[in-house]
Amino acid sequence: MLPLAKPGFGLCLLILAGSCTINRETLTTAADESSKPAAKPAAAAQAQKDAWLFQQVAGSVLKFRDGQEYDTRLLQPAYIGQIANGRQAPYLIFAGRYCNQCDANPGLYIHSPANGTLAVANGQNRYARPGTEHYYADYSPIYRARAFYGQVLDNTKGVIWYQQHRQADNSWRKSVFLVALTPGGQRDTTLADQGQLATTLKLLKQGQCREIEGSDYPSEP
């Protein structure tokens, strides 16, 4: 096998007794192009992240850098954080109340603006907020939870709740609720508590996830 001629030497490769003419300018241009670094996917991801850098809340609207915004259609919304969603708008994590003159508690919401507007009327798509929920009549605790977002388990990004529900006999039942988030997909799963909290706390210490601040609140009548 004959070695390929190197660009810039003006050599001509003979093929089956034929000949070709090498254009030095074309070869030089091709060599220059091949030496350029390929576009890095990380750069595109960073640009997407920068475009959705949170700025402020204005009414029911979350406003971001470069003019991006999302109308939550909630009362007193609060921005919590976000999780990357490939090349699409990220999954936004926010809290708010869906009605004004009602006894509904604020809830957590997870949504990517790439999927349009999230339905929030009458408590649709609302998740429990972390902390301790107290029975409204006597203020005894009936629900406890810690919640985290980011990489919450090995190879899993999303939002996770470590929760306890008080039973009729006053015992507490533990469970784990996970909203797994992947580019273009969101899946809700209830898991048996098998000590996953240790993994999440390890990832929290490594800066891979964050804990959502909890609070005490009464149950809804």
Buried (B, 14 or more C-beta within 10 A) or exposed (E): EEEEBEBEEEEEEEEEEEEEEBEEEEBEEEEEEEEEEEEEEEEEEEEBEEBBEBBEBEEBEBBBEEEBEBBBBBBEBBBBBBBBBBEBBBBBBBBBBBEEEEEBBBBBBBBBBBEEEBEBEEEEBBBBBBBBBBEBEEEEBBBBBBBBBBBBBEEBBBBBBBBBBBEEEEEEEEBBBBBBBBEEEBEEEEEEEEEBBEBBBEBBEEEBBBBBEBEEBBBEE
